[in-house]
């Protein structure tokens, strides 16, 4: 598996709400900085957050798309960054709503497997009113 392969595995796991496949992508010492609710999550908290997300979706599912991905890779370390568009789809595959985030994944390579060691999502904030910018203007 190459570092960029983790993006497709992430997409597949999220679309199928496969919590075990999703968590398999994360290192035991993973740390996530997300846009929502909490400053950071460890792997245990991250699993609970993903479970809550999947439950909240009900019969709908999320289709993530990674764009403008850039990568820096060394032997045991890779950094990916770009944009993720999460589109909520109904069971028939019709888009309901979407949100665009900036993302960074720091991957480590151990035992012939790339794992997410650090994940960071963010959106820009307007200086004038301190409100999040949810889509490019």
C-alpha positions in Angstrom: 0.0 0.0 0.0 1.2 3.5 -0.9 0.4 6.5 1.2 -2.2 7.9 -1.2 -4.0 4.5 -1.1 -5.2 5.5 2.4 -7.5 8.1 0.9 -9.5 5.5 -1.0 -9.7 3.2 2.0 -11.0 6.2 4.0 -13.6 6.9 1.4 -14.7 3.3 1.2 -15.0 3.0 5.0 -16.9 6.2 5.4 -19.3 5.5 2.5 -20.1 2.0 4.0 -20.1 3.2 7.6 -17.6 0.5 8.3 -16.2 1.6 11.7 -13.7 -1.3 11.9 -12.3 -0.6 8.5 -12.1 3.1 9.3 -10.4 2.6 12.6 -7.9 0.2 11.1 -6.5 3.2 9.2 -5.4 4.9 12.4 -2.3 4.2 14.4 -2.8 3.4 18.1 -1.3 6.7 19.1 -3.4 8.7 16.6 -4.4 12.2 17.4 -7.1 14.2 15.5 -7.7 17.9 15.5 -11.2 18.4 14.0 -13.3 21.4 13.2 -16.1 20.4 15.5 -16.9 20.3 19.2 -13.6 19.3 20.8 -10.0 20.4 20.6 -8.6 16.9 20.0 -9.4 13.2 19.9 -7.3 10.2 20.7 -8.1 6.9 18.9 -10.7 5.8 21.5 -12.5 9.2 21.4 -12.2 9.2 17.6 -14.0 5.9 17.3 -16.9 7.2 19.5 -17.1 10.3 17.4 -17.2 8.3 14.1 -19.9 6.0 15.6 -22.0 9.1 16.5 -21.5 10.5 13.0 -22.6 7.3 11.4 -25.6 7.0 13.7 -26.6 10.6 13.1 -26.6 10.0 9.3 -29.4 7.4 9.7 -30.1 5.8 6.3 -28.1 8.5 4.6 -24.3 8.2 4.0 -21.4 10.4 3.4 -19.4 10.5 0.2 -16.0 12.2 0.8 -13.9 13.4 -2.1 -10.3 14.5 -1.6 -9.0 17.3 -4.0 -5.8 19.2 -4.7 -3.9 16.6 -2.7 -0.2 17.2 -2.1 2.2 14.7 -0.6 5.6 14.8 0.9 7.0 11.3 1.5 10.0 9.9 3.2 10.8 6.3 4.0 8.7 6.0 7.2 6.7 9.3 7.1 4.3 10.9 4.7 2.3 14.1 4.9 -0.8 14.6 2.8 -2.8 17.8 2.6 -5.5 19.3 0.5 -9.3 19.6 0.6 -12.1 17.2 1.5 -15.6 17.7 0.4 -18.1 15.6 2.5 -21.4 15.2 0.7 -24.3 13.7 2.5 -26.2 11.4 0.2 -29.7 9.9 0.6 -30.0 6.1 0.2 -30.7 6.6 -3.6 -27.4 8.4 -4.0 -28.9 11.9 -4.3 -26.8 14.7 -2.7 -28.5 16.5 0.2 -25.8 18.8 1.5 -22.0 19.2 1.5 -19.2 20.8 3.4 -15.6 21.5 2.3 -12.8 21.2 4.8 -9.0 21.6 4.6 -7.2 18.4 5.7 -3.8 17.2 6.7 -2.9 13.6 7.3 0.5 12.6 8.8 1.1 9.0 8.1 3.7 6.7 9.6 4.9 3.5 8.1 5.3 0.5 10.4 5.2 -3.2 9.8 4.7 -2.6 6.0 1.5 -0.6 6.6 0.8 3.1 6.4 -1.4 4.4 9.3 -2.8 7.8 10.1 -0.8 9.2 13.0 -2.2 12.7 12.9 -5.3 14.1 11.2 -6.3 17.7 11.1 -9.4 19.3 9.6 -10.2 23.0 9.5 -12.1 25.7 7.9 -11.1 29.4 7.6 -12.7 31.9 9.9 -13.7 35.4 8.9 -11.7 38.0 10.8 -14.6 40.5 10.9 -17.2 38.4 12.6 -15.4 35.2 13.6 -17.8 33.0 11.6 -16.6 29.9 9.8 -16.3 30.0 6.1 -18.0 26.8 4.9 -17.4 27.1 1.1 -15.1 29.1 -1.1 -16.7 32.3 -2.1 
